[in-house]
């Protein structure tokens, strides 16, 4: 994880010049470096060429919208990304998560909340969850907690940091129902709010990525999710 004592290196891609300046001052006051890009192509270029710790990416951008920027960026790097969305545009949030965003924050937002989200995302991105290898169903699914790698039928599967954390949590608790609230607190480090579909989107995306084993992640109505079946763990 980026060492917060040395400051995070952040890129904000947003065409609101006033917001960019306010955020730059806020992060500098908190010991972090923030650079700004004010259109999609410039943001993609700088995010691709520089080693930022995290990118804060607005959906509505001139030249190339944020969702397109994220799609291209994900093909090049695995850098953590937080999307900024209009508060009423639920579809933007869903599409951002499906494109590989690690989290999203509706506008207008509190800078302190954004910093808290950044800290949580960077902790998830850096923390190895263990030096173990988990096997399921005669090695149809293998998870390396140390390297955060996943294989389905011996084929590597590319997961976002959030997707990996959800899968690891469910598989380590195989056979036990885990509530949506418990998953959110463990993975996002926050409680779910009313009409928050972020967890559902991540679960849906995760299921499709680990097919044909996606059906093992079962929804238990009014209770949560369960990974059905037994696993074996090799240290």
N, C-alpha and C positions, 0 to 999 in steps of 0.2 A: 504494500500500500504506500501511496505517497506519504511522506513524513510531514504531518501537519505542523510540527515544530519548525520546519524549514519553509512551510508555506506550500499551498497547492498552486499548480500552473493550470489556469483555466482559459477556455475560449468561449466567448459568448457570441452567438450568431443571431443578430436581431437588427432590424432596420430602424429601430427607434433610437436616435442618437442621444436623446436625453436620458433614456433608460440605461443605455450603455455607459454613459458618464457616471450616473448615479451608482451603478453596480461596480464600476471600476473603483470609485472612491470607497464604497462599502467594503469590498474585498481587500483593498489596500489597508484600510483601518484594522482589518482582522488578520493581517499578515500574509495575504495571498495575492498572487499576481493574476490579473485578468486582462486578456486581450480581447478586442472586439472586431468582428467582421459584420458588414451591414448589407450583404446580399448573399444569395445561395452559392454561386460559383466561387466567390472569394472565401466563404466559410469552408467549403469543401476542400479547396486548395490548401488552406492553412492547416486545417485539421489533418489532412493527409500527409503533409510535409513536416509538420512539427510534432514533437512528443509532448502534447498536453496530457495532464492527468485526467481531465474530463472536459467534455463539450456540453454547453448549454445551448440548445437549438430551438429557435422559434419555428412554428409551423408556417406562418405567413411571411414569406420572404420574396423580394424581387429577384428576377433572373432565374431562380430555381427554388421551388418551395422546400420547406424543411423535411418533408417526408421523402422527397427525391434525394435530397442531400444525404439523409440517413441511409437510404438504400444503397447509394454509391459508396458511402463511407464504410458500411458494414462489409462490403466486398474487399476492402483494402486493409482495414484495421479492426481490432476488437476493443477500441477505446470506449470507456463508459460514456453514455449519452443520457442527458435529461432533457426532455422535450418541454417547451412552453406552449400552452394551448389556450385558446379563448375559453373562458369558463363554460360557455353554453355549447361548445362544439364537442360533444361526446365522441362523434365519429373520428375526429382528429386524434383524440387520445387513443382510441382503439387501433387505428391504423398505425400510429406511432409505436405502440407496443408490439404490434404484429411485425413491423419493420425492424424491430430489434432494439428499441429504446429500453433503457434500464429503469426509467421512472419518468413521470410527467408531473408538471405543476401548472395548474390553471392560472391565467392572468385575471386580474392583478394579483400579485403575491407579496408575501412578507419576505424581505431579504434574509431574515434570520431562519425562516423555514427553508428557503432555498439552500442556505449553507448547511442546515441539518440534513437535508436530502443528499447533498453532495457527500458529506461525511459518511452517511449510511451506504451509499452506492460504492464509494471507494473502499469501505471496510469489506463489503461483500466481494468486490473484485479482487481483493488482495488476500483474504483469509483462506488458507487451505483448511479444509474441513476434516482432515485426518490423513494418516499415512496408511490407508487401507484400500483394499480392492474388494468390491462387492459384486457377487455373481447372482444372477437370477435365471431360473429355467434353463439349466444345462448350458450356461454361458451365452444364452440369447441376448442378455443384457449384462454389460460389465461397466462398473463405475469406479474410477480411480479418484478417491477423495483428495489425494495429495496434489495431483496434476490437474484435477478438475476435467478429466477426459471421460467420454462416454462412447461405448461401442454397442451397436445393435447388430447381432449376427455377424460379428467380427468387423463390421464396417463402422468407421468413426462417424460420430454425429456432432455437428456443430450446434452448441446451445449457447444462448446468452447467459450472462452471470445469474440473472434472476431465474431463468429456466433450470439451470443446473441446481441452484439452491433448493428450488421446489422439488425437483426430482429426488435429490439426495435426502431431503427431509422425509418425503413420502416413502422411499424405499427403505430407509433406516427404521421406519415405523411400520413396515409392511404388516398388514393384517389388523392395523388399528386405525380407527376413524380419527382424522385430524380436522378440527374445525377451521373454517375460513379465517376466523379471528386469530387462531394460533399460528396459522401459516403466515398471515400478514405481519404479525408481530415478529416472527422469526426471520422472515425474508426481507420485508420492507422496513422493519423497525417502527411500525406505526399501526394504529387501528384503522380498520376499514371505515370509510364514511358511507352515508346513504347513497345508493346508486353508483358506488364505485365498482366498475367492472374490470379493473386492472388485473386482479387475480384470475378471473374467469378467462380473460384473453390469454394470459400466460399459460394457463392449464390447457386451453384449446390448442395453442401453438405447440406446446410440449407434446401433447398426445400425437399430433400429426408428425412430429419429427422422429418419434421413436416407434412409429408403426413397423410391424404389426402389433407391438406390445402396448400401444396407446390405450387399448381397452382395459389394461390392468389398472389404470388410474380411473377409479369409479367415483361417480358423484353420489353421495348419500344425502337424499333430500332433507333439508332443514338441519343437517348435521355437519357436513363438510365433505372431505375427500378421503379415499383409502386406496392404497396400493395393494391389490389383491394378489395373494400368493406368498410363497416363502423365499427368502434369500439366504445366501450363506456368505459369510464375511471372512476374508483372509487377511491377516495383518502383515 
